[in-house]
């Protein structure tokens, strides 16, 4: 049995449909599009939703930790926070213990939005038709892929 028969992909193939990165890209776009109507009802973009998920889970969080949790750089997170703050959903303030650190917390309005957002994960699962075990397995595989790709990228920069 050849590697192509076991993996379904030819190594070194330049065919678009053989590219793992393209399958991930297409899945990302499709899932984000499935989220869009759900998040439009909340007045949020997908990245803003992710910021709120972290804050709802962790409570008041330094911007640096928020960026790390989202695997984003500070320059990407900062405009998201400005828009969420302008919408009255989060507040930012300097830490009293460390002036260099900016803390972010959800406002009362942001907490109210949490209740409305509780239906989003279930609605997305229904839209995809995937069951709990399938989603768990897929999520584990994707996290493992991300970890391996990050490790490889780190190794190449050394």
Secondary structure, DSSP 8 states (H G I E B T S, - for coil): --HHHHHSS-TT---GGG-HHHHHHHHHHHHHHHHHHHHHTTT--HHHHHHHHHHHHH-SEEHHHHHHHHT--HHHHHHHHHHHHHTTSEEEEE-SS-TT-EEEEE-HHHHHHHHHHTTHHHHHHHHHT--HHHHHHHHHHHHHHHHHHHHHHHHHH-
